[in-house]
């Protein structure tokens, strides 16, 4: 595990890339301020996204994190702050 974690902007990019891949057939434009509910993120996708994002960040993330921070920007800000508290800020 690297001692420095991704930056907020890298987390934003990961989330947008992830959602773009999963939602590619919807034609939706995904921006940092798009809400997950507007994008159609359901409970199944929230579980998969939290798991994959947690794997990438080397964290255990519960799916609720997607609902507690309902946009890419809010989620990325929370995670960057959480990583900083763990001493792993980028």
C-alpha positions as CSV (number, residue, x, y, z in Angstrom):
1,X,0.0,0.0,0.0
2,X,1.4,3.4,-0.9
3,X,1.9,5.9,2.0
4,X,0.3,8.7,-0.1
5,X,-3.3,8.2,-1.3
6,X,-4.9,9.8,-4.3
7,X,-5.8,13.5,-4.2
8,X,-9.4,14.8,-4.3
9,X,-9.1,15.4,-8.0
10,X,-7.8,11.9,-8.6
11,X,-10.8,10.5,-6.7
12,X,-13.1,12.7,-8.7
13,X,-11.6,11.3,-11.9
14,X,-11.8,7.7,-10.7
15,X,-15.5,8.1,-9.8
16,X,-16.3,9.8,-13.2
17,X,-14.4,7.1,-15.1
18,X,-16.1,4.3,-13.1
19,X,-19.6,5.7,-13.6
20,X,-18.9,6.5,-17.2
21,X,-18.0,2.8,-17.8
22,X,-21.0,1.4,-15.9
23,X,-23.5,3.9,-17.2
24,X,-22.1,4.2,-20.8
25,X,-25.3,3.1,-22.5
26,X,-27.5,5.7,-20.7
27,X,-26.1,8.8,-22.6
28,X,-25.9,10.7,-19.3
29,X,-23.3,13.4,-18.9
30,X,-21.5,12.7,-15.6
31,X,-20.0,15.7,-13.8
32,X,-18.6,16.1,-10.3
33,X,-21.9,17.8,-9.2
34,X,-24.2,15.2,-10.7
35,X,-26.1,13.5,-8.0
36,X,-25.9,9.8,-7.8
37,X,-29.7,9.6,-7.8
38,X,-29.9,11.7,-11.0
39,X,-27.5,9.2,-12.6
40,X,-29.7,6.3,-11.6
41,X,-27.3,4.8,-9.1
42,X,-29.3,2.1,-7.3
43,X,-28.4,0.0,-4.3
44,X,-26.7,-2.7,-6.4
45,X,-24.5,-0.1,-8.1
46,X,-23.8,1.6,-4.8
47,X,-22.5,-1.7,-3.4
48,X,-20.3,-2.3,-6.4
49,X,-19.0,1.2,-6.5
50,X,-18.2,1.3,-2.8
51,X,-16.4,-2.0,-3.0
52,X,-14.4,-1.1,-6.1
53,X,-13.6,2.4,-4.8
54,X,-12.6,0.9,-1.4
55,X,-10.3,-1.6,-3.1
56,X,-8.6,1.3,-5.0
57,X,-8.2,3.4,-1.9
58,X,-7.3,0.4,0.3
59,X,-10.3,1.2,2.6
60,X,-13.4,-0.7,3.6
61,X,-16.3,1.4,2.4
62,X,-19.9,0.6,3.2
63,X,-22.4,1.4,0.4
64,X,-24.0,4.0,2.7
65,X,-21.1,6.3,1.9
66,X,-22.6,6.8,-1.6
67,X,-25.9,7.9,-0.1
68,X,-24.3,10.0,2.7
69,X,-22.3,11.9,0.1
70,X,-24.6,12.0,-2.9
71,X,-22.4,13.4,-5.6
72,X,-19.0,12.7,-7.0
73,X,-17.7,16.1,-5.6
74,X,-19.2,15.4,-2.1
75,X,-17.9,11.8,-2.0
76,X,-14.5,12.8,-3.2
77,X,-14.2,15.6,-0.6
78,X,-15.2,13.3,2.2
79,X,-12.8,10.6,1.1
80,X,-9.9,13.0,0.7
81,X,-10.6,14.4,4.1
82,X,-10.9,10.9,5.6
83,X,-7.6,9.8,4.1
84,X,-5.9,13.0,5.4
85,X,-7.2,12.1,8.9
86,X,-5.6,8.7,8.4
87,X,-2.3,10.4,7.5
88,X,-2.6,9.2,3.9
89,X,-3.4,12.5,2.1
90,X,-2.2,13.1,-1.4
